[in-house]
Amino acid sequence: MIEKKHNTKVFIFASVLRCDPKSRPVMQRVIAATEKEARRQLVRDYVLSFAGRFPLTENAS
């Protein structure tokens, strides 16, 4: 289970692998407090384009 922090969000990026720029874009979802933090998790392997964000919510049981 993911521990929810007060301002944690899900960031969505359209991404292309750096090692294969002709590959098709893939949507990546990352949980982070800021967009900068989210990009840090993916930037090594992907070229990123911001696609959106939404608050992290707990699933109702």
LINNOR-V413861 format. One record per residue. N is the residue number from 1. RES is the residue in one letter. PSI is psi as a letter, one per 30 degrees, with the letter a starting at -180 (NA if undefined). Layout:
# LINNOR-V413861
{{N & RES & PSI} {N & RES & PSI}}
This chain:
# LINNOR-V413861
{{1 & M & k} {2 & I & k} {3 & E & k} {4 & K & k} {5 & K & l} {6 & H & e} {7 & N & h} {8 & T & k} {9 & K & l} {10 & V & k} {11 & F & k} {12 & I & k} {13 & F & k} {14 & A & k} {15 & S & l} {16 & V & k} {17 & L & k} {18 & R & e} {19 & C & f} {20 & D & i} {21 & P & f} {22 & K & f} {23 & S & l} {24 & R & k} {25 & P & k} {26 & V & k} {27 & M & k} {28 & Q & k} {29 & R & k} {30 & V & k} {31 & I & k} {32 & A & l} {33 & A & e} {34 & T & l} {35 & E & e} {36 & K & e} {37 & E & e} {38 & A & e} {39 & R & e} {40 & R & e} {41 & Q & f} {42 & L & f} {43 & V & f} {44 & R & e} {45 & D & f} {46 & Y & l} {47 & V & k} {48 & L & k} {49 & S & k} {50 & F & k} {51 & A & f} {52 & G & l} {53 & R & l} {54 & F & l} {55 & P & k} {56 & L & k} {57 & T & l} {58 & E & k} {59 & N & k} {60 & A & k} {61 & S & NA}}
